[in-house]
Amino acid sequence: MNLVPRTSASLALRHYVAGMARLDRVITSGIFSLDGGDYEVDNNVWIVGDDREAIVLDAAHNAEAIMEALGGRTLKAIVSTHGHNDHINAAAEVADATGAPIYLHPDDTMLWEVQYPDRRVDNTLADGQVIEVGGAELTVLHTPGHSPGGCCLHLPEDGLLFSGDTLFNGGPGATGRSFSSYDLILDSIEHKLFSLPEHTVVHTGHGDSTSIAAESASLPEWRAQQS
């Protein structure tokens, strides 16, 4: 992910019906802060469910926009793919407004505590865990590298993967900052993500979507960049 300072913010809502699940994307804008740097970024907030209930993946920046996209549906959970502030900074506000529990992998607790020093998450994520919503089942894949507790969510019946900041259109998520590892993120991508069916559509935490087929051919090139 290229973190380029921006001069404007954007918000968009798109609605899809993908296979069995209803899928909405809200694009929110705000600040990503880490290691003393601040960057203006756009985040994809994915809302998965049906017309009655949903879960939010990565409650970023704008609680009001997320609540508007929910449209009165019951929010069953707020699932954070990792603990960087730009993926969790609206989580508490959305949780307080809806009563929904917040989920995060425990290996990212130290990142969560930067944003919320006096609040804990409600539930933890674990590899292989299944989260049910609106008749759909999302399987948690622990994919450390971008952060120690980074996770993806796989919706196999719809052929979808929500990759957070582990895999993007064009390459792996950013490393080189605190708590990240290029070697580890490549291992996660190769063994956890590229083992999924090639037709799997990848919905990312930032930017455009992609597919396993489109990205997997580049793995040798990414491996060649390892020191």
C-alpha positions in Angstrom: 0.0 0.0 0.0 1.4 3.4 -1.0 0.6 5.8 1.8 0.6 9.2 0.0 -0.6 12.3 1.8 -3.9 13.5 0.3 -5.5 16.9 0.1 -9.1 15.8 0.0 -11.4 13.2 1.6 -13.9 11.0 -0.1 -16.9 8.9 0.9 -18.7 6.4 -1.3 -21.3 3.6 -0.8 -21.6 0.7 -3.2 -24.0 -2.2 -2.9 -23.4 -5.7 -4.2 -25.3 -8.9 -4.0 -22.5 -11.5 -4.2 -23.7 -15.1 -4.3 -25.7 -15.6 -1.1 -24.4 -12.6 0.9 -25.3 -8.9 0.7 -22.1 -6.9 0.5 -21.7 -3.1 1.0 -18.6 -1.0 0.7 -18.1 2.3 2.5 -15.0 4.3 1.6 -13.9 6.5 4.5 -11.0 8.9 4.8 -8.8 9.8 7.7 -5.4 9.6 9.3 -3.1 6.6 9.6 -0.5 7.1 12.3 2.5 4.9 13.1 6.1 5.3 14.1 5.8 9.1 14.3 4.3 9.5 10.8 0.8 10.7 9.9 -0.7 9.8 6.5 -4.1 10.7 5.0 -5.7 7.5 3.7 -8.9 6.1 2.2 -10.2 2.9 3.8 -12.6 0.3 2.6 -15.2 -0.6 5.2 -16.9 -3.9 4.2 -20.3 -4.7 5.5 -21.4 -8.4 5.0 -24.8 -9.9 5.8 -28.3 -9.7 4.5 -31.2 -7.3 4.8 -31.7 -8.0 8.5 -28.3 -8.3 10.0 -24.7 -7.6 9.2 -21.1 -7.5 10.4 -18.7 -4.6 9.8 -15.1 -5.4 8.8 -12.8 -2.6 9.9 -14.7 0.3 11.3 -12.6 3.1 10.0 -12.7 6.9 10.5 -16.4 7.7 10.1 -19.0 6.0 12.4 -21.8 8.1 11.0 -21.2 6.8 7.4 -21.0 3.2 8.6 -24.2 3.5 10.6 -25.9 5.0 7.5 -24.8 2.1 5.4 -26.2 -0.4 8.0 -29.5 1.2 7.5 -31.1 -0.1 10.7 -29.9 -3.6 10.3 -28.8 -5.5 13.4 -25.1 -5.3 13.8 -23.8 -8.6 15.1 -20.1 -7.8 15.3 -17.4 -5.4 14.4 -14.4 -7.4 13.1 -11.0 -5.7 12.9 -8.6 -7.3 10.5 -5.8 -5.8 12.5 -5.1 -3.1 15.1 -3.7 -0.1 13.1 -5.6 3.0 14.1 -7.0 3.6 10.6 -8.9 0.3 10.8 -10.3 0.7 14.3 -10.7 4.4 15.1 -14.5 4.3 14.6 -15.0 0.9 16.2 -15.8 2.1 19.7 -18.3 4.7 18.5 -20.1 2.1 16.3 -20.1 -0.4 19.1 -21.5 2.0 21.6 -24.3 3.0 19.2 -25.3 -0.6 18.4 -24.2 -2.8 21.3 -22.2 -4.9 18.8 -19.0 -6.6 20.2 -15.6 -5.8 18.8 -13.3 -8.6 17.6 -9.5 -8.5 17.2 -6.7 -11.0 17.2 -4.9 -10.8 20.5 -1.5 -10.4 18.9 -2.5 -6.9 17.9 -3.5 -5.8 21.4 -0.5 -3.4 21.7 -1.7 -1.6 18.6 -5.3 -1.5 19.8 -4.1 0.1 23.1 -2.5 3.0 21.2 -6.0 4.0 20.0 -7.9 2.8 23.1 -5.7 2.7 26.2 -8.7 2.4 28.5 -10.9 0.0 26.6 -10.5 -3.7 25.7 -12.0 -5.6 22.8 -15.0 -7.8 23.5 -13.9 -10.9 21.7 -10.7 -12.4 20.1 -10.1 -13.8 16.7 -8.4 -17.1 16.1 -7.3 -19.0 13.0 -10.1 -21.2 11.8 -12.8 -19.4 13.7 -16.2 -19.2 11.9 -18.4 -16.0 12.2 -21.9 -16.5 11.1 -24.2 -13.6 9.8 -27.3 -13.6 7.6 -26.9 -17.3 6.6 -23.2 -16.8 5.6 -20.2 -18.2 7.3 -16.9 -16.3 7.3 -13.7 -18.2 8.2 -10.9 -16.3 10.0 -7.4 -16.8 8.5 -4.6 -15.5 10.7 -2.1 -13.9 8.3 0.6 -12.2 10.3 3.1 -9.9 8.6 1.6 -6.5 8.1 1.0 -6.8 11.9 1.4 -9.8 14.2 -2.4 -10.2 14.6 -3.4 -9.5 11.0 -6.3 -11.6 9.8 -8.3 -12.2 6.6 -11.9 -13.3 6.4 -12.9 -16.0 3.8 -16.4 -16.4 2.5 -16.1 -19.6 0.5 -19.6 -20.0 -0.7 -19.4 -16.6 -2.4 -15.8 -17.0 -3.5 -14.7 -13.9 -1.6 -11.8 -13.0 0.6 -11.6 -9.9 2.7 -7.8 -9.3 3.0 -7.5 -6.3 5.2 -3.9 -5.0 4.7 -2.4 -8.4 4.0 -2.9 -8.5 0.2 -3.6 -5.7 -2.2 -4.2 -5.2 -5.9 -0.6 -5.3 -7.0 1.2 -6.8 -4.0 1.6 -7.6 -0.3 0.7 -5.2 2.5 3.2 -2.7 3.7 6.0 -3.9 6.0 9.1 -2.1 7.3 7.3 -0.5 10.2 6.9 -1.5 13.8 5.7 -5.1 14.4 5.8 -6.0 10.7 7.7 -8.5 8.7 8.1 -8.9 4.9 9.2 -12.5 5.2 6.2 -13.4 7.4 3.6 -11.6 5.2 4.9 -13.6 2.2 4.6 -16.8 4.1 1.0 -15.9 5.1 0.1 -15.0 1.6 1.6 -18.1 0.0 0.3 -20.6 2.5 -3.0 -19.1 3.7 -4.2 -17.1 0.7 -2.7 -18.6 -2.4 -4.0 -22.0 -1.4 -7.6 -20.7 -1.9 -9.3 -21.2 -5.3 -7.9 -19.0 -8.0 -11.3 -17.5 -8.8 -11.5 -16.1 -5.3 -12.2 -12.3 -5.4 -10.1 -10.4 -3.0 -11.7 -7.3 -1.4 -8.9 -5.2 0.2 -8.6 -2.8 3.1 -7.6 0.0 0.7 -7.9 0.5 -3.0 -9.3 -1.7 -5.7 -10.3 -5.4 -5.4 -8.3 -8.1 -7.1 -8.3 -11.9 -7.2 -6.1 -14.8 -6.1 -5.4 -15.6 -9.8 -4.3 -12.1 -10.5 -1.8 -11.9 -7.6 -0.4 -15.4 -7.2 1.7 -15.2 -10.4 3.8 -12.5 -8.8 4.9 -14.5 -5.8 8.3 -15.4 -7.3 9.0 -11.7 -7.9 8.0 -10.8 -4.3 10.2 -13.6 -3.0 13.1 -12.3 -5.0 13.0 -9.1 -3.0 13.6 -10.9 0.2 17.0 -10.0 1.7 
